[in-house]
Amino acid sequence: MNKVYFTVGPSQTYPTFEHHMQTALKEQIGSISHRGSLFKSIYKNVDQKLKTLMGIPPGFRVFFVGSSLESMERIIQNTVLKSSFHLISGSFGKRWHKTAKELGKKTFAWETPEGEGFDFGSLKIPNSCELVCITQNDTSTGVWLPIQEIQNLKSLYPDMLFALDLVSSAPIPKIDYSKIDMVFFSVQKGFGLPAGLGVLIVSPESVKKAEVIQERGVSTGSYHNFLTLDKAYLDFQTPETPNVLNIFLLDKILDDMLKKGIEKLRKETDEKAKLIYNFFDSHNKYDPFVKNKPFRSLTSLVIDVKGESGRLRAKLSKKGIEVGSGYGAFKEDHVRIANFPQHSLEDVNKLIREF
Ligand SMILES: *Cc1c(COP(=O)(O)O)cnc(C)c1O
């Protein structure tokens, strides 16, 4: 039986994934040189298509890295000389904060109890901070931070750089890139591809900051840093041999998404999320973990199932539906349900029926 993976990452692959894999095999993508013209044209296409889909300005750079945890580390190394600020609404925000501390930066953080959002109006960021790190959608708790609230921060702190973890929400949030300097995601979530490729998108100002840090004699990373990535990017190459297969597949998935259109993808995401939340809001036993509606994730929904996670997951699995367990200490209390572009309305209805 073919399963449907509602797990939050890796997740269900895109409906066209198998077809694109066959194309990759037929075109022998596994053997092409990453210094050749075919690879460069694939990279150039991904760059343009991603910018079109997500509304990213032409001057921004699209870097390929190993994963999103790498993106967290590269962002700290390349844009923070001394201190960073972290908005923490779950384990992924915590992980980013830990990375900054391990890299010897002075850090400030604002953390909410799990499952709660922030009162953005009362947020104070110390003037000494160079970078603000925000996990837009923390997959561990299902807390979604409203884009408008995040973007308002830039006018209050215009001299700071803002970096957004969009790993489990891209390409859905509509972002004004005059207010955000860096975003990143991994392809195994909302792009429906196998794991092993991170995409890190940075503004020209962020690259300039990396130059300043290098001029001070501080390391920005050896294997990958913004300057080596940028130098290679300007010729649509990468410093190392990258995940050519996944980059090829991403190009194809972007075609599919563009054909559908981002507005339609957003509308479908909203509708499917509403169906799931409405169902659990009126369920006699289980509830959405996040109570405050503006902070409820559209793309990775966390449901409090009162300690029945293991039993429910086993039951659903027999019906061909895989959902995620709770994260960390919530393993038995929660199930996590991905609502990505590759999840069809029919599959969401089936999931709800089986519950
Ligand atoms: C999955 C995830 C990550 C980590 O991504 P990797 O590809 O495993 O490095 C980071 N942040 C969030 C919000 C995630 O959901």
The ligand as a Gaussian input file, in Angstrom:
#p B3LYP/6-31G(d) Opt

LIG

0 1
 C       13.465000      20.834000       9.942000
 C       13.762000      22.173000      10.491000
 C       15.085000      22.659000      10.590000
 C       16.278000      21.811000      10.269000
 O       16.356000      21.492000       8.919000
 P       17.519000      20.474000       8.439000
 O       17.295000      20.370000       6.977000
 O       17.287000      19.202000       9.177000
 O       18.809000      21.106000       8.793000
 C       15.263000      23.942000      11.045000
 N       14.221000      24.730000      11.390000
 C       12.943000      24.304000      11.319000
 C       11.835000      25.213000      11.710000
 C       12.679000      23.014000      10.861000
 O       11.403000      22.589000      10.782000

